[in-house]
Amino acid sequence: MPETKLNEIEELAELFFSPAEIATIIEVDPGEFVQDVAYGFGKISNAFNKGFLLGEAKIRKSVKELAENGSSPAQTLMLQLKKNSEHRKNIENA
């Protein structure tokens, strides 16, 4: 797949479009595209995962700023994210 398509996949995943929605937007076979993403290896899956994680990182940064400025809901969310992160570390190190 051309680099321009991979960049487009990353950008759309960053906006949290599903693999099927991205396939429709970039005009590729949805079944094949979804399978490529689900398989978890290769350039298509990497572009999708990178985009998704970058989108999540932007949201977390915004929530962090809100929490630092005293937003109680944002502080609660940051504590939950921390707890989930610690749980993932325990699973990865098991």
PyMOL commands that place a pseudoatom at each C-alpha (Angstrom):
pseudoatom trace, name=CA, resn=MET, resi=1, chain=A, elem=C, hetatm=0, pos=[0.000, 0.000, 0.000]
pseudoatom trace, name=CA, resn=PRO, resi=2, chain=A, elem=C, hetatm=0, pos=[1.381, 3.442, -0.905]
pseudoatom trace, name=CA, resn=GLU, resi=3, chain=A, elem=C, hetatm=0, pos=[2.799, 5.622, 1.866]
pseudoatom trace, name=CA, resn=THR, resi=4, chain=A, elem=C, hetatm=0, pos=[0.104, 8.239, 1.211]
pseudoatom trace, name=CA, resn=LYS, resi=5, chain=A, elem=C, hetatm=0, pos=[-2.629, 5.669, 1.980]
pseudoatom trace, name=CA, resn=LEU, resi=6, chain=A, elem=C, hetatm=0, pos=[-0.820, 4.568, 5.140]
pseudoatom trace, name=CA, resn=ASN, resi=7, chain=A, elem=C, hetatm=0, pos=[-0.649, 8.195, 6.284]
pseudoatom trace, name=CA, resn=GLU, resi=8, chain=A, elem=C, hetatm=0, pos=[-4.356, 8.577, 5.572]
pseudoatom trace, name=CA, resn=ILE, resi=9, chain=A, elem=C, hetatm=0, pos=[-5.108, 5.425, 7.593]
pseudoatom trace, name=CA, resn=GLU, resi=10, chain=A, elem=C, hetatm=0, pos=[-3.096, 6.825, 10.501]
pseudoatom trace, name=CA, resn=GLU, resi=11, chain=A, elem=C, hetatm=0, pos=[-4.881, 10.192, 10.351]
pseudoatom trace, name=CA, resn=LEU, resi=12, chain=A, elem=C, hetatm=0, pos=[-8.339, 8.588, 10.236]
pseudoatom trace, name=CA, resn=ALA, resi=13, chain=A, elem=C, hetatm=0, pos=[-7.540, 6.140, 13.033]
pseudoatom trace, name=CA, resn=GLU, resi=14, chain=A, elem=C, hetatm=0, pos=[-6.407, 9.108, 15.109]
pseudoatom trace, name=CA, resn=LEU, resi=15, chain=A, elem=C, hetatm=0, pos=[-9.987, 10.374, 14.767]
pseudoatom trace, name=CA, resn=PHE, resi=16, chain=A, elem=C, hetatm=0, pos=[-11.224, 6.982, 16.013]
pseudoatom trace, name=CA, resn=PHE, resi=17, chain=A, elem=C, hetatm=0, pos=[-12.873, 5.827, 12.811]
pseudoatom trace, name=CA, resn=SER, resi=18, chain=A, elem=C, hetatm=0, pos=[-13.341, 2.062, 12.793]
pseudoatom trace, name=CA, resn=PRO, resi=19, chain=A, elem=C, hetatm=0, pos=[-11.362, -0.082, 10.347]
pseudoatom trace, name=CA, resn=ALA, resi=20, chain=A, elem=C, hetatm=0, pos=[-14.521, -0.636, 8.254]
pseudoatom trace, name=CA, resn=GLU, resi=21, chain=A, elem=C, hetatm=0, pos=[-15.193, 3.110, 8.138]
pseudoatom trace, name=CA, resn=ILE, resi=22, chain=A, elem=C, hetatm=0, pos=[-11.601, 3.826, 7.121]
pseudoatom trace, name=CA, resn=ALA, resi=23, chain=A, elem=C, hetatm=0, pos=[-11.823, 1.212, 4.368]
pseudoatom trace, name=CA, resn=THR, resi=24, chain=A, elem=C, hetatm=0, pos=[-14.900, 2.953, 3.000]
pseudoatom trace, name=CA, resn=ILE, resi=25, chain=A, elem=C, hetatm=0, pos=[-13.238, 6.378, 3.118]
pseudoatom trace, name=CA, resn=ILE, resi=26, chain=A, elem=C, hetatm=0, pos=[-10.031, 5.262, 1.393]
pseudoatom trace, name=CA, resn=GLU, resi=27, chain=A, elem=C, hetatm=0, pos=[-11.991, 3.061, -1.022]
pseudoatom trace, name=CA, resn=VAL, resi=28, chain=A, elem=C, hetatm=0, pos=[-10.497, -0.360, -0.358]
pseudoatom trace, name=CA, resn=ASP, resi=29, chain=A, elem=C, hetatm=0, pos=[-12.178, -3.702, 0.266]
pseudoatom trace, name=CA, resn=PRO, resi=30, chain=A, elem=C, hetatm=0, pos=[-13.581, -3.477, 3.816]
pseudoatom trace, name=CA, resn=GLY, resi=31, chain=A, elem=C, hetatm=0, pos=[-13.319, -7.204, 4.548]
pseudoatom trace, name=CA, resn=GLU, resi=32, chain=A, elem=C, hetatm=0, pos=[-9.688, -7.404, 3.538]
pseudoatom trace, name=CA, resn=PHE, resi=33, chain=A, elem=C, hetatm=0, pos=[-8.801, -4.162, 5.282]
pseudoatom trace, name=CA, resn=VAL, resi=34, chain=A, elem=C, hetatm=0, pos=[-10.483, -5.145, 8.557]
pseudoatom trace, name=CA, resn=GLN, resi=35, chain=A, elem=C, hetatm=0, pos=[-8.698, -8.495, 8.409]
pseudoatom trace, name=CA, resn=ASP, resi=36, chain=A, elem=C, hetatm=0, pos=[-5.340, -6.764, 7.846]
pseudoatom trace, name=CA, resn=VAL, resi=37, chain=A, elem=C, hetatm=0, pos=[-5.920, -4.517, 10.865]
pseudoatom trace, name=CA, resn=ALA, resi=38, chain=A, elem=C, hetatm=0, pos=[-7.159, -7.383, 13.037]
pseudoatom trace, name=CA, resn=TYR, resi=39, chain=A, elem=C, hetatm=0, pos=[-4.212, -9.592, 12.088]
pseudoatom trace, name=CA, resn=GLY, resi=40, chain=A, elem=C, hetatm=0, pos=[-2.004, -7.202, 14.031]
pseudoatom trace, name=CA, resn=PHE, resi=41, chain=A, elem=C, hetatm=0, pos=[1.084, -7.263, 11.844]
pseudoatom trace, name=CA, resn=GLY, resi=42, chain=A, elem=C, hetatm=0, pos=[2.196, -5.320, 8.817]
pseudoatom trace, name=CA, resn=LYS, resi=43, chain=A, elem=C, hetatm=0, pos=[2.131, -1.741, 7.649]
pseudoatom trace, name=CA, resn=ILE, resi=44, chain=A, elem=C, hetatm=0, pos=[-1.658, -1.380, 7.583]
pseudoatom trace, name=CA, resn=SER, resi=45, chain=A, elem=C, hetatm=0, pos=[-2.114, -2.615, 11.135]
pseudoatom trace, name=CA, resn=ASN, resi=46, chain=A, elem=C, hetatm=0, pos=[0.834, -0.525, 12.331]
pseudoatom trace, name=CA, resn=ALA, resi=47, chain=A, elem=C, hetatm=0, pos=[-0.581, 2.632, 10.713]
pseudoatom trace, name=CA, resn=PHE, resi=48, chain=A, elem=C, hetatm=0, pos=[-4.000, 2.008, 12.246]
pseudoatom trace, name=CA, resn=ASN, resi=49, chain=A, elem=C, hetatm=0, pos=[-2.622, 1.281, 15.723]
pseudoatom trace, name=CA, resn=LYS, resi=50, chain=A, elem=C, hetatm=0, pos=[-0.242, 4.236, 15.632]
pseudoatom trace, name=CA, resn=GLY, resi=51, chain=A, elem=C, hetatm=0, pos=[-3.053, 6.586, 14.645]
pseudoatom trace, name=CA, resn=PHE, resi=52, chain=A, elem=C, hetatm=0, pos=[-5.385, 5.229, 17.300]
pseudoatom trace, name=CA, resn=LEU, resi=53, chain=A, elem=C, hetatm=0, pos=[-2.741, 5.602, 20.010]
pseudoatom trace, name=CA, resn=LEU, resi=54, chain=A, elem=C, hetatm=0, pos=[-1.792, 9.107, 18.883]
pseudoatom trace, name=CA, resn=GLY, resi=55, chain=A, elem=C, hetatm=0, pos=[-5.447, 10.105, 19.098]
pseudoatom trace, name=CA, resn=GLU, resi=56, chain=A, elem=C, hetatm=0, pos=[-5.720, 8.644, 22.561]
pseudoatom trace, name=CA, resn=ALA, resi=57, chain=A, elem=C, hetatm=0, pos=[-2.506, 10.406, 23.609]
pseudoatom trace, name=CA, resn=LYS, resi=58, chain=A, elem=C, hetatm=0, pos=[-3.909, 13.781, 22.513]
pseudoatom trace, name=CA, resn=ILE, resi=59, chain=A, elem=C, hetatm=0, pos=[-7.025, 13.212, 24.588]
pseudoatom trace, name=CA, resn=ARG, resi=60, chain=A, elem=C, hetatm=0, pos=[-4.986, 12.151, 27.604]
pseudoatom trace, name=CA, resn=LYS, resi=61, chain=A, elem=C, hetatm=0, pos=[-2.855, 15.288, 27.326]
pseudoatom trace, name=CA, resn=SER, resi=62, chain=A, elem=C, hetatm=0, pos=[-5.995, 17.422, 27.291]
pseudoatom trace, name=CA, resn=VAL, resi=63, chain=A, elem=C, hetatm=0, pos=[-7.435, 15.577, 30.280]
pseudoatom trace, name=CA, resn=LYS, resi=64, chain=A, elem=C, hetatm=0, pos=[-4.128, 15.957, 32.119]
pseudoatom trace, name=CA, resn=GLU, resi=65, chain=A, elem=C, hetatm=0, pos=[-4.155, 19.705, 31.556]
pseudoatom trace, name=CA, resn=LEU, resi=66, chain=A, elem=C, hetatm=0, pos=[-7.742, 19.910, 32.805]
pseudoatom trace, name=CA, resn=ALA, resi=67, chain=A, elem=C, hetatm=0, pos=[-6.843, 17.819, 35.861]
pseudoatom trace, name=CA, resn=GLU, resi=68, chain=A, elem=C, hetatm=0, pos=[-3.871, 20.066, 36.628]
pseudoatom trace, name=CA, resn=ASN, resi=69, chain=A, elem=C, hetatm=0, pos=[-6.216, 23.051, 36.440]
pseudoatom trace, name=CA, resn=GLY, resi=70, chain=A, elem=C, hetatm=0, pos=[-8.503, 21.550, 39.061]
pseudoatom trace, name=CA, resn=SER, resi=71, chain=A, elem=C, hetatm=0, pos=[-11.174, 19.689, 37.092]
pseudoatom trace, name=CA, resn=SER, resi=72, chain=A, elem=C, hetatm=0, pos=[-12.465, 17.003, 39.445]
pseudoatom trace, name=CA, resn=PRO, resi=73, chain=A, elem=C, hetatm=0, pos=[-13.833, 14.766, 36.632]
pseudoatom trace, name=CA, resn=ALA, resi=74, chain=A, elem=C, hetatm=0, pos=[-10.502, 15.021, 34.814]
pseudoatom trace, name=CA, resn=GLN, resi=75, chain=A, elem=C, hetatm=0, pos=[-8.598, 14.168, 37.994]
pseudoatom trace, name=CA, resn=THR, resi=76, chain=A, elem=C, hetatm=0, pos=[-10.800, 11.099, 38.483]
pseudoatom trace, name=CA, resn=LEU, resi=77, chain=A, elem=C, hetatm=0, pos=[-10.208, 10.049, 34.897]
pseudoatom trace, name=CA, resn=MET, resi=78, chain=A, elem=C, hetatm=0, pos=[-6.437, 10.457, 35.254]
pseudoatom trace, name=CA, resn=LEU, resi=79, chain=A, elem=C, hetatm=0, pos=[-6.461, 8.267, 38.372]
pseudoatom trace, name=CA, resn=GLN, resi=80, chain=A, elem=C, hetatm=0, pos=[-8.435, 5.628, 36.461]
pseudoatom trace, name=CA, resn=LEU, resi=81, chain=A, elem=C, hetatm=0, pos=[-5.972, 5.798, 33.550]
pseudoatom trace, name=CA, resn=LYS, resi=82, chain=A, elem=C, hetatm=0, pos=[-3.114, 5.377, 36.011]
pseudoatom trace, name=CA, resn=LYS, resi=83, chain=A, elem=C, hetatm=0, pos=[-4.810, 2.371, 37.586]
pseudoatom trace, name=CA, resn=ASN, resi=84, chain=A, elem=C, hetatm=0, pos=[-5.420, 0.790, 34.175]
pseudoatom trace, name=CA, resn=SER, resi=85, chain=A, elem=C, hetatm=0, pos=[-1.809, 1.426, 33.210]
pseudoatom trace, name=CA, resn=GLU, resi=86, chain=A, elem=C, hetatm=0, pos=[-0.548, -0.310, 36.361]
pseudoatom trace, name=CA, resn=HIS, resi=87, chain=A, elem=C, hetatm=0, pos=[-2.856, -3.246, 35.641]
pseudoatom trace, name=CA, resn=ARG, resi=88, chain=A, elem=C, hetatm=0, pos=[-1.443, -3.546, 32.095]
pseudoatom trace, name=CA, resn=LYS, resi=89, chain=A, elem=C, hetatm=0, pos=[2.115, -3.519, 33.474]
pseudoatom trace, name=CA, resn=ASN, resi=90, chain=A, elem=C, hetatm=0, pos=[1.251, -6.375, 35.834]
pseudoatom trace, name=CA, resn=ILE, resi=91, chain=A, elem=C, hetatm=0, pos=[-0.180, -8.410, 32.949]
pseudoatom trace, name=CA, resn=GLU, resi=92, chain=A, elem=C, hetatm=0, pos=[2.794, -7.691, 30.670]
pseudoatom trace, name=CA, resn=ASN, resi=93, chain=A, elem=C, hetatm=0, pos=[5.268, -8.662, 33.386]
pseudoatom trace, name=CA, resn=ALA, resi=94, chain=A, elem=C, hetatm=0, pos=[3.456, -11.870, 34.356]
for i in range(1, 94): cmd.bond("trace and resi %d" % i, "trace and resi %d" % (i + 1))
show_as sticks, trace
zoom trace
